């Protein structure tokens, strides 16, 4: 069959060049065929991986980008330190604090800071009270940040908690869903605090010195809840993340002194307003 293969006519080529082309063509046709296995196998491997990746696309989700959590000013990296300082801007000089609690707060009072993408939450604990702030940076350079504050004096409650968990701040990007954050205080019997996303997922809080902080890096659903567990893994506290909390009972210290009055309870003519006599739950000590 090789004898039937002839080079193209060389009538338009110089004689010397036509001779070289003829010789080269006959030499290559006469050479034995050697399969190039290495390159073929490599290409096959790439194709197989590509097919596997395409087929597993719905199963192999990208890993969640982690949130940065700092417990105290000693753990702040430079970017988060800037966000925490910016979070305090406007306090206590802003008009929103004119008629409310006002006390000195500095970066050194930081208990917990959580940051992810454009959102930052920070809680500052002082001897007089606490300040919790949430800050969301603008999407574009020059956009004004948004956020808010929760400011409250202890008024005798610093050493006590209304049960195993006290929420100091919780925010969300939507009314009943979206990305959320939460921070607060816990009693010594709380070993773990988790945010249940409502879809099977969960975000675990970090706890240090009786303070916790968490921030979801994915959206959660309307059924999201905060849950606390003791060291044996037993659930000891649960609260839906969205919606108004249910009316509470009052909380009293071991001596019977009411530390946290009941919320949304009608005044009792025989006792303190909003505090049902003899019906208070035991407040739990806070030991940072």
Phi and psi restraints in degrees (value plus and minus 20) as a CYANA .aco file:
   2 UNK   PHI     -84.1   -44.1
   2 UNK   PSI     -52.6   -12.6
   3 UNK   PHI     -83.5   -43.5
   3 UNK   PSI     -43.0    -3.0
   4 UNK   PHI    -104.5   -64.5
   4 UNK   PSI     -32.8     7.2
   5 UNK   PHI    -109.7   -69.7
   5 UNK   PSI      94.8   134.8
   6 UNK   PHI    -137.5   -97.5
   6 UNK   PSI     128.0   168.0
   7 UNK   PHI     -86.1   -46.1
   7 UNK   PSI     140.4   180.4
   8 UNK   PHI     -83.1   -43.1
   8 UNK   PSI     139.9   179.9
   9 UNK   PHI     -79.8   -39.8
   9 UNK   PSI     120.9   160.9
  10 UNK   PHI    -126.6   -86.6
  10 UNK   PSI       2.6    42.6
  11 UNK   PHI     -84.7   -44.7
  11 UNK   PSI     -44.0    -4.0
  12 UNK   PHI    -118.5   -78.5
  12 UNK   PSI     -17.7    22.3
  13 UNK   PHI    -126.1   -86.1
  13 UNK   PSI     134.1   174.1
  14 UNK   PHI     -82.2   -42.2
  14 UNK   PSI     125.6   165.6
  15 UNK   PHI     -75.4   -35.4
  15 UNK   PSI     -63.4   -23.4
  16 UNK   PHI     -85.3   -45.3
  16 UNK   PSI     -61.9   -21.9
  17 UNK   PHI     -87.6   -47.6
  17 UNK   PSI     -59.1   -19.1
  18 UNK   PHI     -82.7   -42.7
  18 UNK   PSI     -57.8   -17.8
  19 UNK   PHI     -86.3   -46.3
  19 UNK   PSI     -61.1   -21.1
  20 UNK   PHI     -85.8   -45.8
  20 UNK   PSI     -60.5   -20.5
  21 UNK   PHI     -84.8   -44.8
  21 UNK   PSI     -59.7   -19.7
  22 UNK   PHI     -84.7   -44.7
  22 UNK   PSI     -63.5   -23.5
  23 UNK   PHI     -86.0   -46.0
  23 UNK   PSI     -61.9   -21.9
  24 UNK   PHI     -85.1   -45.1
  24 UNK   PSI     -62.3   -22.3
  25 UNK   PHI     -83.4   -43.4
  25 UNK   PSI     -63.1   -23.1
  26 UNK   PHI     -87.2   -47.2
  26 UNK   PSI     -55.6   -15.6
  27 UNK   PHI     -86.7   -46.7
  27 UNK   PSI     -62.1   -22.1
  28 UNK   PHI     -90.2   -50.2
  28 UNK   PSI     -53.5   -13.5
  29 UNK   PHI     -91.1   -51.1
  29 UNK   PSI     -49.6    -9.6
  30 UNK   PHI    -102.2   -62.2
  30 UNK   PSI     -38.0     2.0
  31 UNK   PHI     -90.7   -50.7
  31 UNK   PSI     125.4   165.4
  32 UNK   PHI     -86.7   -46.7
  32 UNK   PSI     128.0   168.0
  33 UNK   PHI    -100.5   -60.5
  33 UNK   PSI     105.8   145.8
  34 UNK   PHI    -136.4   -96.4
  34 UNK   PSI      90.9   130.9
  35 UNK   PHI     -83.1   -43.1
  35 UNK   PSI     118.3   158.3
  36 UNK   PHI    -114.5   -74.5
  36 UNK   PSI      57.1    97.1
  37 UNK   PHI     -86.9   -46.9
  37 UNK   PSI     -57.2   -17.2
  38 UNK   PHI     -79.9   -39.9
  38 UNK   PSI     -71.2   -31.2
  39 UNK   PHI     -86.9   -46.9
  39 UNK   PSI     -58.0   -18.0
  40 UNK   PHI     -84.5   -44.5
  40 UNK   PSI     -61.6   -21.6
  41 UNK   PHI     -85.9   -45.9
  41 UNK   PSI     -59.2   -19.2
  42 UNK   PHI     -83.6   -43.6
  42 UNK   PSI     -63.9   -23.9
  43 UNK   PHI     -84.9   -44.9
  43 UNK   PSI     -58.5   -18.5
  44 UNK   PHI     -83.5   -43.5
  44 UNK   PSI     -59.6   -19.6
  45 UNK   PHI     -82.3   -42.3
  45 UNK   PSI     -62.2   -22.2
  46 UNK   PHI     -83.1   -43.1
  46 UNK   PSI     -62.5   -22.5
  47 UNK   PHI     -82.9   -42.9
  47 UNK   PSI     -61.6   -21.6
  48 UNK   PHI     -82.3   -42.3
  48 UNK   PSI     -63.1   -23.1
  49 UNK   PHI     -83.5   -43.5
  49 UNK   PSI     -59.4   -19.4
  50 UNK   PHI     -84.8   -44.8
  50 UNK   PSI     -61.7   -21.7
  51 UNK   PHI     -85.4   -45.4
  51 UNK   PSI     -62.1   -22.1
  52 UNK   PHI     -83.5   -43.5
  52 UNK   PSI     -61.8   -21.8
  53 UNK   PHI     -85.2   -45.2
  53 UNK   PSI     -60.3   -20.3
  54 UNK   PHI     -86.7   -46.7
  54 UNK   PSI     -60.2   -20.2
  55 UNK   PHI     -89.7   -49.7
  55 UNK   PSI     -49.7    -9.7
  56 UNK   PHI    -117.0   -77.0
  56 UNK   PSI      -9.9    30.1
  57 UNK   PHI     -71.0   -31.0
  57 UNK   PSI     -69.9   -29.9
  58 UNK   PHI     -85.9   -45.9
  58 UNK   PSI     -40.7    -0.7
  59 UNK   PHI    -112.1   -72.1
  59 UNK   PSI     -53.3   -13.3
  60 UNK   PHI    -115.2   -75.2
  60 UNK   PSI      65.4   105.4
  61 UNK   PHI    -101.1   -61.1
  61 UNK   PSI     129.0   169.0
  62 UNK   PHI     -82.9   -42.9
  62 UNK   PSI     125.8   165.8
  63 UNK   PHI     -84.8   -44.8
  63 UNK   PSI     125.9   165.9
  64 UNK   PHI     -84.4   -44.4
  64 UNK   PSI     114.2   154.2
  65 UNK   PHI     -89.4   -49.4
  65 UNK   PSI     108.7   148.7
  66 UNK   PHI     -92.2   -52.2
  66 UNK   PSI     131.8   171.8
  67 UNK   PHI    -110.2   -70.2
  67 UNK   PSI     126.8   166.8
  68 UNK   PHI    -109.8   -69.8
  68 UNK   PSI     103.0   143.0
  69 UNK   PHI    -139.6   -99.6
  69 UNK   PSI     105.9   145.9
  70 UNK   PHI    -142.6  -102.6
  70 UNK   PSI     107.2   147.2
  71 UNK   PHI    -124.0   -84.0
  71 UNK   PSI      77.5   117.5
  72 UNK   PHI      74.8   114.8
  72 UNK   PSI     139.9   179.9
  73 UNK   PHI     -85.4   -45.4
  73 UNK   PSI     -42.9    -2.9
  74 UNK   PHI     -90.4   -50.4
  74 UNK   PSI     -34.0     6.0
  75 UNK   PHI    -123.7   -83.7
  75 UNK   PSI     -17.3    22.7
  76 UNK   PHI     -93.9   -53.9
  76 UNK   PSI     109.8   149.8
  77 UNK   PHI    -105.6   -65.6
  77 UNK   PSI     154.3   194.3
  78 UNK   PHI     -82.9   -42.9
  78 UNK   PSI     -67.0   -27.0
  79 UNK   PHI     -81.4   -41.4
  79 UNK   PSI     -62.8   -22.8
  80 UNK   PHI     -89.2   -49.2
  80 UNK   PSI     -53.3   -13.3
  81 UNK   PHI     -81.4   -41.4
  81 UNK   PSI     -60.0   -20.0
  82 UNK   PHI     -84.7   -44.7
  82 UNK   PSI     -60.9   -20.9
  83 UNK   PHI     -85.8   -45.8
  83 UNK   PSI     -59.5   -19.5
  84 UNK   PHI     -86.2   -46.2
  84 UNK   PSI     -61.9   -21.9
  85 UNK   PHI     -83.0   -43.0
  85 UNK   PSI     -61.9   -21.9
  86 UNK   PHI     -85.3   -45.3
  86 UNK   PSI     -51.2   -11.2
  87 UNK   PHI     -83.0   -43.0
  87 UNK   PSI     -52.9   -12.9
  88 UNK   PHI    -104.2   -64.2
  88 UNK   PSI     -29.3    10.7
  89 UNK   PHI     -77.7   -37.7
  89 UNK   PSI     113.2   153.2
  90 UNK   PHI      76.0   116.0
  90 UNK   PSI     -32.8     7.2
  91 UNK   PHI    -124.7   -84.7
  91 UNK   PSI     112.8   152.8
  92 UNK   PHI    -120.8   -80.8
  92 UNK   PSI       4.3    44.3
  93 UNK   PHI    -105.3   -65.3
  93 UNK   PSI     -33.6     6.4
  94 UNK   PHI     -87.8   -47.8
  94 UNK   PSI     132.4   172.4
  95 UNK   PHI     -82.6   -42.6
  95 UNK   PSI     -43.9    -3.9
  96 UNK   PHI     -86.0   -46.0
  96 UNK   PSI     -37.5     2.5
  97 UNK   PHI    -121.0   -81.0
  97 UNK   PSI     -14.0    26.0
  98 UNK   PHI     -81.5   -41.5
  98 UNK   PSI     -61.1   -21.1
  99 UNK   PHI    -127.9   -87.9
  99 UNK   PSI     -11.4    28.6
 100 UNK   PHI    -130.6   -90.6
 100 UNK   PSI    -188.3  -148.3
 101 UNK   PHI     -86.5   -46.5
 101 UNK   PSI     116.7   156.7
 102 UNK   PHI    -159.8  -119.8
 102 UNK   PSI     103.3   143.3
 103 UNK   PHI    -172.1  -132.1
 103 UNK   PSI     141.4   181.4
 104 UNK   PHI     -91.4   -51.4
 104 UNK   PSI     112.4   152.4
 105 UNK   PHI    -156.6  -116.6
 105 UNK   PSI     114.5   154.5
 106 UNK   PHI    -149.2  -109.2
 106 UNK   PSI     153.7   193.7
 107 UNK   PHI     -80.1   -40.1
 107 UNK   PSI     -48.1    -8.1
 108 UNK   PHI     -88.5   -48.5
 108 UNK   PSI     -36.0     4.0
 109 UNK   PHI    -106.6   -66.6
 109 UNK   PSI     -17.1    22.9
 110 UNK   PHI     -82.1   -42.1
 110 UNK   PSI     110.3   150.3
 111 UNK   PHI    -123.1   -83.1
 111 UNK   PSI     -60.8   -20.8
 112 UNK   PHI    -174.0  -134.0
 112 UNK   PSI     121.2   161.2
 113 UNK   PHI    -157.1  -117.1
 113 UNK   PSI     115.7   155.7
 114 UNK   PHI    -150.2  -110.2
 114 UNK   PSI     115.3   155.3
 115 UNK   PHI    -159.1  -119.1
 115 UNK   PSI     120.0   160.0
 116 UNK   PHI    -173.3  -133.3
 116 UNK   PSI     104.6   144.6
 117 UNK   PHI      33.2    73.2
 117 UNK   PSI    -130.6   -90.6
 118 UNK   PHI    -119.4   -79.4
 118 UNK   PSI     -20.6    19.4
 119 UNK   PHI    -126.7   -86.7
 119 UNK   PSI     119.7   159.7
 120 UNK   PHI    -158.2  -118.2
 120 UNK   PSI     114.8   154.8
 121 UNK   PHI    -145.0  -105.0
 121 UNK   PSI     115.3   155.3
 122 UNK   PHI    -160.3  -120.3
 122 UNK   PSI     122.7   162.7
 123 UNK   PHI    -144.5  -104.5
 123 UNK   PSI     109.7   149.7
 124 UNK   PHI    -136.3   -96.3
 124 UNK   PSI     106.1   146.1
 125 UNK   PHI    -131.6   -91.6
 125 UNK   PSI     105.2   145.2
 126 UNK   PHI    -140.5  -100.5
 126 UNK   PSI     156.9   196.9
 127 UNK   PHI     -88.9   -48.9
 127 UNK   PSI     -46.3    -6.3
 128 UNK   PHI    -113.4   -73.4
 128 UNK   PSI     -52.0   -12.0
 129 UNK   PHI    -197.0  -157.0
 129 UNK   PSI    -188.3  -148.3
 130 UNK   PHI    -149.3  -109.3
 130 UNK   PSI     132.9   172.9
 131 UNK   PHI    -146.7  -106.7
 131 UNK   PSI     105.0   145.0
 132 UNK   PHI    -137.3   -97.3
 132 UNK   PSI     112.1   152.1
 133 UNK   PHI    -153.2  -113.2
 133 UNK   PSI     130.3   170.3
 134 UNK   PHI    -147.6  -107.6
 134 UNK   PSI     114.5   154.5
 135 UNK   PHI    -156.2  -116.2
 135 UNK   PSI     110.8   150.8
 136 UNK   PHI    -140.8  -100.8
 136 UNK   PSI      97.8   137.8
 137 UNK   PHI     -91.1   -51.1
 137 UNK   PSI     135.2   175.2
 138 UNK   PHI     -86.7   -46.7
 138 UNK   PSI     135.8   175.8
 139 UNK   PHI     -92.0   -52.0
 139 UNK   PSI     -53.6   -13.6
 140 UNK   PHI    -138.4   -98.4
 140 UNK   PSI     133.1   173.1
 141 UNK   PHI     -75.6   -35.6
 141 UNK   PSI     113.0   153.0
 142 UNK   PHI      74.7   114.7
 142 UNK   PSI     -35.3     4.7
 143 UNK   PHI     -89.5   -49.5
 143 UNK   PSI     119.6   159.6
 144 UNK   PHI     -93.5   -53.5
 144 UNK   PSI     116.9   156.9
 145 UNK   PHI     -92.3   -52.3
 145 UNK   PSI     139.3   179.3
 146 UNK   PHI    -140.3  -100.3
 146 UNK   PSI     144.6   184.6
 147 UNK   PHI     144.1   184.1
 147 UNK   PSI    -186.7  -146.7
 148 UNK   PHI    -186.3  -146.3
 148 UNK   PSI     152.4   192.4
 149 UNK   PHI    -147.5  -107.5
 149 UNK   PSI     132.2   172.2
 150 UNK   PHI    -146.0  -106.0
 150 UNK   PSI      99.6   139.6
 151 UNK   PHI    -146.8  -106.8
 151 UNK   PSI     109.1   149.1
 152 UNK   PHI    -173.7  -133.7
 152 UNK   PSI     117.9   157.9
 153 UNK   PHI    -101.6   -61.6
 153 UNK   PSI     131.3   171.3
 154 UNK   PHI     -88.6   -48.6
 154 UNK   PSI     -64.7   -24.7
 155 UNK   PHI      32.5    72.5
 155 UNK   PSI      28.7    68.7
 156 UNK   PHI      65.8   105.8
 156 UNK   PSI     -14.7    25.3
 157 UNK   PHI    -126.0   -86.0
 157 UNK   PSI     -17.5    22.5
 158 UNK   PHI     -81.0   -41.0
 158 UNK   PSI     -56.4   -16.4
 159 UNK   PHI    -107.8   -67.8
 159 UNK   PSI     -19.3    20.7
 160 UNK   PHI    -152.8  -112.8
 160 UNK   PSI     134.1   174.1
 161 UNK   PHI    -144.3  -104.3
 161 UNK   PSI     128.6   168.6
 162 UNK   PHI    -100.7   -60.7
 162 UNK   PSI      52.5    92.5
 163 UNK   PHI      78.6   118.6
 163 UNK   PSI    -184.5  -144.5
 164 UNK   PHI     -92.5   -52.5
 164 UNK   PSI     -42.6    -2.6
 165 UNK   PHI    -154.0  -114.0
 165 UNK   PSI     117.2   157.2
 166 UNK   PHI    -144.1  -104.1
 166 UNK   PSI      93.6   133.6
 167 UNK   PHI     -96.5   -56.5
 167 UNK   PSI     107.5   147.5
 168 UNK   PHI    -120.3   -80.3
 168 UNK   PSI     -50.3   -10.3
 169 UNK   PHI    -179.0  -139.0
 169 UNK   PSI     121.2   161.2
 170 UNK   PHI    -167.9  -127.9
 170 UNK   PSI     112.8   152.8
 171 UNK   PHI    -157.1  -117.1
 171 UNK   PSI     141.3   181.3
 172 UNK   PHI    -167.3  -127.3
 172 UNK   PSI     135.9   175.9
 173 UNK   PHI     -99.6   -59.6
 173 UNK   PSI     -37.6     2.4
 174 UNK   PHI    -149.5  -109.5
 174 UNK   PSI     147.7   187.7
 175 UNK   PHI     -84.1   -44.1
 175 UNK   PSI     -62.6   -22.6
 176 UNK   PHI    -153.7  -113.7
 176 UNK   PSI       7.9    47.9
 177 UNK   PHI    -192.9  -152.9
 177 UNK   PSI    -187.9  -147.9
 178 UNK   PHI      76.3   116.3
 178 UNK   PSI    -188.8  -148.8
 179 UNK   PHI     -98.7   -58.7
 179 UNK   PSI     119.1   159.1
 180 UNK   PHI    -152.9  -112.9
 180 UNK   PSI     143.0   183.0
 181 UNK   PHI    -163.6  -123.6
 181 UNK   PSI     136.1   176.1
 182 UNK   PHI    -171.9  -131.9
 182 UNK   PSI     127.6   167.6
 183 UNK   PHI    -170.9  -130.9
 183 UNK   PSI     135.6   175.6
 184 UNK   PHI     157.2   197.2
 184 UNK   PSI    -182.9  -142.9
 185 UNK   PHI    -140.2  -100.2
 185 UNK   PSI     133.6   173.6
 186 UNK   PHI    -155.8  -115.8
 186 UNK   PSI     134.5   174.5
 187 UNK   PHI    -102.7   -62.7
 187 UNK   PSI     146.6   186.6
 188 UNK   PHI     -80.9   -40.9
 188 UNK   PSI     -41.6    -1.6
 189 UNK   PHI    -103.0   -63.0
 189 UNK   PSI     -22.6    17.4
 190 UNK   PHI    -107.5   -67.5
 190 UNK   PSI     102.0   142.0
 191 UNK   PHI    -122.4   -82.4
 191 UNK   PSI     -46.7    -6.7
 192 UNK   PHI    -170.8  -130.8
 192 UNK   PSI     118.7   158.7
 193 UNK   PHI    -144.5  -104.5
 193 UNK   PSI     110.0   150.0
 194 UNK   PHI    -151.1  -111.1
 194 UNK   PSI     129.8   169.8
 195 UNK   PHI    -122.2   -82.2
 195 UNK   PSI      94.3   134.3
 196 UNK   PHI    -102.5   -62.5
 196 UNK   PSI     105.7   145.7
 197 UNK   PHI     -95.0   -55.0
 197 UNK   PSI     -36.8     3.2
 198 UNK   PHI      70.4   110.4
 198 UNK   PSI     -21.3    18.7
 199 UNK   PHI    -149.7  -109.7
 199 UNK   PSI      -2.3    37.7
 200 UNK   PHI      81.1   121.1
 200 UNK   PSI     -39.5     0.5
 201 UNK   PHI    -105.3   -65.3
 201 UNK   PSI     147.3   187.3
 202 UNK   PHI    -174.0  -134.0
 202 UNK   PSI     131.2   171.2
 203 UNK   PHI    -144.1  -104.1
 203 UNK   PSI     108.2   148.2
 204 UNK   PHI    -115.3   -75.3
 204 UNK   PSI     115.6   155.6
 205 UNK   PHI    -102.3   -62.3
 205 UNK   PSI     138.3   178.3
 206 UNK   PHI    -120.3   -80.3
 206 UNK   PSI     115.4   155.4
 207 UNK   PHI    -140.3  -100.3
 207 UNK   PSI     106.1   146.1
 208 UNK   PHI    -165.8  -125.8
 208 UNK   PSI     111.7   151.7
 209 UNK   PHI      38.9    78.9
 209 UNK   PSI      16.5    56.5
 210 UNK   PHI      54.5    94.5
 210 UNK   PSI      -7.8    32.2
 211 UNK   PHI    -145.3  -105.3
 211 UNK   PSI     123.9   163.9
 212 UNK   PHI    -149.9  -109.9
 212 UNK   PSI     137.6   177.6
 213 UNK   PHI    -172.1  -132.1
 213 UNK   PSI     123.5   163.5
 214 UNK   PHI    -172.4  -132.4
 214 UNK   PSI     137.0   177.0
 215 UNK   PHI    -170.3  -130.3
 215 UNK   PSI     104.7   144.7
 216 UNK   PHI     -95.9   -55.9
 216 UNK   PSI     119.1   159.1
 217 UNK   PHI    -118.9   -78.9
 217 UNK   PSI     -20.8    19.2
 218 UNK   PHI    -151.7  -111.7
 218 UNK   PSI     142.5   182.5
 219 UNK   PHI     -89.3   -49.3
 219 UNK   PSI     126.2   166.2
 220 UNK   PHI    -132.5   -92.5
 220 UNK   PSI     145.7   185.7
 221 UNK   PHI    -118.9   -78.9
 221 UNK   PSI     156.4   196.4
 222 UNK   PHI     -80.0   -40.0
 222 UNK   PSI     -43.5    -3.5
 223 UNK   PHI    -107.2   -67.2
 223 UNK   PSI      -7.6    32.4
 224 UNK   PHI     -82.1   -42.1
 224 UNK   PSI     128.2   168.2
 225 UNK   PHI    -169.7  -129.7
 225 UNK   PSI     130.3   170.3
 226 UNK   PHI    -116.6   -76.6
 226 UNK   PSI     113.3   153.3
 227 UNK   PHI    -154.4  -114.4
 227 UNK   PSI     118.5   158.5
 228 UNK   PHI    -137.8   -97.8
 228 UNK   PSI     124.2   164.2
 229 UNK   PHI    -148.3  -108.3
 229 UNK   PSI     132.4   172.4
 230 UNK   PHI    -109.2   -69.2
 230 UNK   PSI    -195.2  -155.2
 231 UNK   PHI     -86.3   -46.3
 231 UNK   PSI     -38.6     1.4
 232 UNK   PHI    -111.2   -71.2
 232 UNK   PSI     -19.8    20.2
 233 UNK   PHI      65.6   105.6
 233 UNK   PSI      -8.2    31.8
 234 UNK   PHI    -104.5   -64.5
 234 UNK   PSI     113.2   153.2
 235 UNK   PHI     -90.2   -50.2
 235 UNK   PSI     106.0   146.0
 236 UNK   PHI    -142.0  -102.0
 236 UNK   PSI     -22.7    17.3
 237 UNK   PHI    -183.5  -143.5
 237 UNK   PSI     119.5   159.5
 238 UNK   PHI    -168.6  -128.6
 238 UNK   PSI     119.5   159.5
 239 UNK   PHI    -167.1  -127.1
 239 UNK   PSI     106.5   146.5
 240 UNK   PHI     -78.9   -38.9
 240 UNK   PSI     119.0   159.0
 241 UNK   PHI     -92.3   -52.3
 241 UNK   PSI     -57.4   -17.4
 242 UNK   PHI    -124.6   -84.6
 242 UNK   PSI     135.9   175.9
 243 UNK   PHI      72.0   112.0
 243 UNK   PSI     139.8   179.8
 244 UNK   PHI     -91.2   -51.2
 244 UNK   PSI     121.6   161.6
 245 UNK   PHI     -88.8   -48.8
 245 UNK   PSI     134.1   174.1
 246 UNK   PHI     -89.4   -49.4
 246 UNK   PSI     135.1   175.1
 247 UNK   PHI     -74.2   -34.2
 247 UNK   PSI     116.1   156.1
 248 UNK   PHI    -121.6   -81.6
 248 UNK   PSI     144.4   184.4
 249 UNK   PHI    -110.2   -70.2
 249 UNK   PSI     151.5   191.5
 250 UNK   PHI    -103.9   -63.9
 250 UNK   PSI     142.4   182.4
 251 UNK   PHI    -147.0  -107.0
 251 UNK   PSI     111.5   151.5
 252 UNK   PHI    -146.2  -106.2
 252 UNK   PSI     131.0   171.0
 253 UNK   PHI     -98.3   -58.3
 253 UNK   PSI     155.5   195.5
 254 UNK   PHI     -79.5   -39.5
 254 UNK   PSI     -44.5    -4.5
 255 UNK   PHI    -102.3   -62.3
 255 UNK   PSI     -22.6    17.4
 256 UNK   PHI      72.3   112.3
 256 UNK   PSI     -17.7    22.3
 257 UNK   PHI     -96.3   -56.3
 257 UNK   PSI     110.3   150.3
 258 UNK   PHI     -93.2   -53.2
 258 UNK   PSI      97.7   137.7
 259 UNK   PHI    -112.7   -72.7
 259 UNK   PSI     -63.7   -23.7
 260 UNK   PHI    -143.4  -103.4
 260 UNK   PSI      89.8   129.8
 261 UNK   PHI     -85.3   -45.3
 261 UNK   PSI     138.1   178.1
 262 UNK   PHI     -86.2   -46.2
 262 UNK   PSI     131.2   171.2
 263 UNK   PHI    -128.9   -88.9
 263 UNK   PSI     118.5   158.5
 264 UNK   PHI      39.1    79.1
 264 UNK   PSI      18.9    58.9
 265 UNK   PHI    -138.2   -98.2
 265 UNK   PSI     114.3   154.3
 266 UNK   PHI     -83.0   -43.0
 266 UNK   PSI     123.7   163.7
 267 UNK   PHI     -77.2   -37.2
 267 UNK   PSI     119.2   159.2
 268 UNK   PHI    -117.3   -77.3
 268 UNK   PSI      99.4   139.4
 269 UNK   PHI     -78.2   -38.2
 269 UNK   PSI     -46.2    -6.2
 270 UNK   PHI    -114.0   -74.0
 270 UNK   PSI     -17.0    23.0
 271 UNK   PHI    -171.7  -131.7
 271 UNK   PSI    -176.9  -136.9
 272 UNK   PHI     -92.6   -52.6
 272 UNK   PSI     126.6   166.6
 273 UNK   PHI     -77.1   -37.1
 273 UNK   PSI     108.8   148.8
 274 UNK   PHI      57.5    97.5
 274 UNK   PSI     -13.1    26.9
 275 UNK   PHI    -143.7  -103.7
 275 UNK   PSI      84.3   124.3
 276 UNK   PHI     -86.1   -46.1
 276 UNK   PSI     108.3   148.3
 277 UNK   PHI     -81.8   -41.8
 277 UNK   PSI     113.9   153.9
 278 UNK   PHI      46.1    86.1
 278 UNK   PSI      -5.1    34.9
 279 UNK   PHI    -140.5  -100.5
 279 UNK   PSI      -4.5    35.5
 280 UNK   PHI     -99.9   -59.9
 280 UNK   PSI     127.2   167.2
 281 UNK   PHI    -106.9   -66.9
 281 UNK   PSI     136.2   176.2
 282 UNK   PHI     -94.4   -54.4
 282 UNK   PSI     104.8   144.8
 283 UNK   PHI     -88.6   -48.6
 283 UNK   PSI     131.0   171.0
 284 UNK   PHI    -131.3   -91.3
 284 UNK   PSI     120.9   160.9
 285 UNK   PHI     -90.4   -50.4
 285 UNK   PSI     126.0   166.0
 286 UNK   PHI    -127.8   -87.8
 286 UNK   PSI      98.0   138.0
 287 UNK   PHI    -141.9  -101.9
 287 UNK   PSI      67.6   107.6
